[in-house]
Structure formats: C-alpha cells, structure tokens
Amino acid sequence: MSLRIVVCVKYVPDATGDRQFADDLTTDRESVDGLLSELDEYAVEQALQIGENSDDDAEITVLTVGPEDAKDALRKALSMGADKAVHVEDDDLHGTDALGTSAVLAKAIEKTGYDLVMCGMASTDGTMGVLPALLSERLGVPQVTLLSEVSVTDGKVNGRRDGDAATEQLEASLPAVVSVTDLSGEARYPSFKGIMAAKKKPVESLDLDDLDIDADEVGLEGSWTKVDEATPRPARTAGTVVTDEGEGAKQLAEYLAGQKFI
Ligand SMILES: Cc1cc2nc3c(=O)[nH]c(=O)nc-3n(C[C@H](O)[C@H](O)[C@H](O)COP(=O)(O)OP(=O)(O)OC[C@H]3O[C@@H](n4cnc5c(N)ncnc54)[C@H](O)[C@@H]3O)c2cc1C
C-alpha cells in the first residue's frame, strides 16, 4: 500500500523586490520575480522525511495554484525530492481570495488522491495561515496544524505543537491535513542530481474545467473579500542623528520622550 502525500506549495513574489498593487488592487505578480514560499520548504522537507521513514511506498505530489511562473516553485520542490507535481492555472483565477483558493486546492487534492495533505504554517506574502483549516473543512478530514514535529505511523499522523503556555502532543487518523512550522527542521538544499532529476519528473497542468469549477465561483467576482483601497507606505525619512558631545544620552532620552516611547 502506498502513502499518498500532497504538499501545497505557493509561488510568492520575492519579498526583497519592490512589490506593488496592480490597477485592480490585486497583487502585481508580473513585475516582480517569484519563488517557492520559504515556509513551504519546511512542509516539503517533512513530507520527504515521512516518505523516507515510511514502511510503505510513499508518493509525494507537490501542488500549486498560481500563474505560469509558479512552475518554478514546483520545480524547486521536485528538485528537493518530491515525485510529481500538479499545477492549477487558469486566467479566471486572477483575483481569487483565500476561500476561492481553498476550493480550487481541495478539488485538485481530491482529483490527485491523498492520505495526507501538508501545508506550510502561512505563505510569506498573504500570511493569513488559514488555508490548512479551510482545506480540512472542505475535504471533511481532521486538521492538525502548526506542528514543530510530525510523523506518520499505523495510519495516523502524530505531531507536537509548541504554544506559548503549553506543548501539545496531537494525533489524527488519516486522511488528514497538517501544517508545519519553521521549527520543524531545516529544509534540504536541492542537490545537482536532484535538480537534473526534477527536469524529467511529471508536472500535470489542470484548469478550472478539469476541476469542474465555474469561473464565477473564483476570481474577483467570486471572492468573498475585496480590497477597497490601498495606500503605498510613505518613503522612509532620513531620521535624526544625535551627535554625542557629552549630552548624547540626555538628547536621546528627550527625543524618545518627545515621541512618547518613554
Ligand atoms: C493568480 C492568483 C491571484 C490571486 N489574487 C488574489 C487577490 O486578488 N486577492 C486575494 O485576496 N487573494 C488572491 N490570491 C490568493 C492568495 O494569493 C492566497 O493564495 C490565498 O488568499 C491564501 O492566503 P495566504 O497566501 O495568506 O495563505 P495561507 O493560509 O497563509 O497559506 C498557508 C499554506 O497554504 C498553502 N497555500 C496557500 N496558497 C497556496 C496556493 N496558491 N497554492 C498552493 N498552496 C497554497 C501553503 O502550504 C501555505 O503555506 C491569488 C492567488 C493566485 C494564485
């Protein structure tokens, strides 16, 4: 019997680039480079480790909903060691919010087949951290989220969630959805062999028709949330330089008091 793991990975705009809103107040994904969301690398790593430690054969599929360039994120995950990829791409997805994205991901996960769905703790652009819970609801399976340790044994997923006040040991029967944190263990770098092997691994492309989703259920029209207004953050000012000529500490304290910091 094989253990089927689907890892949801997001292609996000590079945070070091100059990110902008497009005219329709969606994120401008055209003018900046993108990459595999760093927090999703942890999910890929944990999926690979579960596969390596499994007595059963494991098949690891990486799945993204995103534009053409999102294939780069899939290739990176494949070069880390995932077996195959699914890319959901459709012009009508432009402007889809978290609820719409979860509907599309859930249909793609069901079509792919799964025992375990793995996510990052949040994307590095939207950072809502809601997708794992939305997926669990849509798929009708348990969720075990924000794990810093995760393993699969005897048809169950086990994990540790470290909170501020307590550490919880959690368990759910498969099929299930989990998310892992950045404390779950460093993600491996793709090896040269892995990068070469990834070029030959299958990437399945799906559109909304393939998933039986109507265009009006997604996109800006189908979204439950809407951005009404966006104002660019003001440019940084030069700041105040305090030159210490014996009175530096006093001047600093006066400045902080003036700003109501102390
Ligand atoms: C082409 C495109 C256009 C979009 N336009 C808009 C828009 O105009 N307005 C808007 O509100 N939203 C838009 N979205 C959706 C948005 O970018 C997020 O995917 C969605 O809102 C989820 O929120 P989040 O990124 O905060 O995810 P989180 O809930 O923080 O993500 C948690 C985890 O879910 C998984 N995940 C999240 N997103 C994806 C994904 N796309 N594919 C695979 N796995 C994923 C990852 O494992 C991630 O670590 C668009 C998405 C795409 C692909």
The ligand as an SDF file (V2000), in Angstrom:
LIG
                    3D

 53 58  0  0  0  0  0  0  0  0999 V2000
   -3.0250   34.0180   -9.5880 C   0  0  0  0  0  0  0  0  0  0  0  0
   -3.5320   34.3480   -8.2030 C   0  0  0  0  0  0  0  0  0  0  0  0
   -4.1700   35.5500   -7.9670 C   0  0  0  0  0  0  0  0  0  0  0  0
   -4.6360   35.8690   -6.6940 C   0  0  0  0  0  0  0  0  0  0  0  0
   -5.2510   37.0460   -6.4860 N   0  0  0  0  0  0  0  0  0  0  0  0
   -5.7120   37.3440   -5.2470 C   0  0  0  0  0  0  0  0  0  0  0  0
   -6.3980   38.5620   -4.9880 C   0  0  0  0  0  0  0  0  0  0  0  0
   -6.5410   39.3910   -5.8540 O   0  0  0  0  0  0  0  0  0  0  0  0
   -6.8950   38.7930   -3.7250 N   0  0  0  0  0  0  0  0  0  0  0  0
   -6.7410   37.8690   -2.7300 C   0  0  0  0  0  0  0  0  0  0  0  0
   -7.2250   38.0850   -1.6100 O   0  0  0  0  0  0  0  0  0  0  0  0
   -6.0890   36.7080   -2.9550 N   0  0  0  0  0  0  0  0  0  0  0  0
   -5.5770   36.4280   -4.1780 C   0  0  0  0  0  0  0  0  0  0  0  0
   -4.9680   35.2270   -4.4170 N   0  0  0  0  0  0  0  0  0  0  0  0
   -4.9580   34.2350   -3.3790 C   0  0  0  0  0  0  0  0  0  0  0  0
   -3.8760   34.4560   -2.3900 C   0  0  0  0  0  0  0  0  0  0  0  0
   -2.6640   34.7730   -3.0130 O   0  0  0  0  0  0  0  0  0  0  0  0
   -3.6810   33.2630   -1.4870 C   0  0  0  0  0  0  0  0  0  0  0  0
   -3.3470   32.1020   -2.2010 O   0  0  0  0  0  0  0  0  0  0  0  0
   -4.8330   32.9360   -0.6460 C   0  0  0  0  0  0  0  0  0  0  0  0
   -5.5190   34.0680   -0.3300 O   0  0  0  0  0  0  0  0  0  0  0  0
   -4.3460   32.2010    0.6000 C   0  0  0  0  0  0  0  0  0  0  0  0
   -3.8800   33.1160    1.5380 O   0  0  0  0  0  0  0  0  0  0  0  0
   -2.4170   33.0860    2.0840 P   0  0  0  0  0  0  0  0  0  0  0  0
   -1.4550   33.2450    0.9910 O   0  0  0  0  0  0  0  0  0  0  0  0
   -2.3850   34.0510    3.2140 O   0  0  0  0  0  0  0  0  0  0  0  0
   -2.2870   31.5760    2.5580 O   0  0  0  0  0  0  0  0  0  0  0  0
   -2.0050   30.9450    3.9880 P   0  0  0  0  0  0  0  0  0  0  0  0
   -3.2980   30.4940    4.5590 O   0  0  0  0  0  0  0  0  0  0  0  0
   -1.1040   31.8290    4.7740 O   0  0  0  0  0  0  0  0  0  0  0  0
   -1.1760   29.6830    3.4730 O   0  0  0  0  0  0  0  0  0  0  0  0
   -0.9630   28.5420    4.2910 C   0  0  0  0  0  0  0  0  0  0  0  0
   -0.4610   27.4360    3.4250 C   0  0  0  0  0  0  0  0  0  0  0  0
   -1.4290   27.0950    2.4400 O   0  0  0  0  0  0  0  0  0  0  0  0
   -0.7760   26.6920    1.2370 C   0  0  0  0  0  0  0  0  0  0  0  0
   -1.1230   27.6280    0.1420 N   0  0  0  0  0  0  0  0  0  0  0  0
   -1.5350   28.9140    0.2160 C   0  0  0  0  0  0  0  0  0  0  0  0
   -1.7700   29.4270   -1.0080 N   0  0  0  0  0  0  0  0  0  0  0  0
   -1.4920   28.4330   -1.8820 C   0  0  0  0  0  0  0  0  0  0  0  0
   -1.5230   28.3260   -3.3020 C   0  0  0  0  0  0  0  0  0  0  0  0
   -1.9140   29.3580   -4.0830 N   0  0  0  0  0  0  0  0  0  0  0  0
   -1.1580   27.1440   -3.8700 N   0  0  0  0  0  0  0  0  0  0  0  0
   -0.7860   26.0930   -3.0980 C   0  0  0  0  0  0  0  0  0  0  0  0
   -0.7290   26.1280   -1.7550 N   0  0  0  0  0  0  0  0  0  0  0  0
   -1.0820   27.2780   -1.1610 C   0  0  0  0  0  0  0  0  0  0  0  0
    0.7190   26.7160    1.5420 C   0  0  0  0  0  0  0  0  0  0  0  0
    1.0990   25.4410    2.0430 O   0  0  0  0  0  0  0  0  0  0  0  0
    0.8010   27.7520    2.6460 C   0  0  0  0  0  0  0  0  0  0  0  0
    1.9550   27.6300    3.4560 O   0  0  0  0  0  0  0  0  0  0  0  0
   -4.4720   34.9220   -5.6540 C   0  0  0  0  0  0  0  0  0  0  0  0
   -3.8210   33.7070   -5.8690 C   0  0  0  0  0  0  0  0  0  0  0  0
   -3.3600   33.4280   -7.1200 C   0  0  0  0  0  0  0  0  0  0  0  0
   -2.6670   32.1110   -7.3120 C   0  0  0  0  0  0  0  0  0  0  0  0
  1  2  1  0
  2  3  1  0
  2 52  2  0
  3  4  2  0
  4  5  1  0
  4 50  1  0
  5  6  2  0
  6  7  1  0
  6 13  1  0
  7  8  2  0
  7  9  1  0
  9 10  1  0
 10 11  2  0
 10 12  1  0
 12 13  2  0
 13 14  1  0
 14 15  1  0
 14 50  1  0
 15 16  1  0
 16 17  1  0
 16 18  1  0
 18 19  1  0
 18 20  1  0
 20 21  1  0
 20 22  1  0
 22 23  1  0
 23 24  1  0
 24 25  2  0
 24 26  1  0
 24 27  1  0
 27 28  1  0
 28 29  2  0
 28 30  1  0
 28 31  1  0
 31 32  1  0
 32 33  1  0
 33 34  1  0
 33 48  1  0
 34 35  1  0
 35 36  1  0
 35 46  1  0
 36 37  1  0
 36 45  1  0
 37 38  2  0
 38 39  1  0
 39 40  1  0
 39 45  2  0
 40 41  1  0
 40 42  2  0
 42 43  1  0
 43 44  2  0
 44 45  1  0
 46 47  1  0
 46 48  1  0
 48 49  1  0
 50 51  2  0
 51 52  1  0
 52 53  1  0
M  END
$$$$
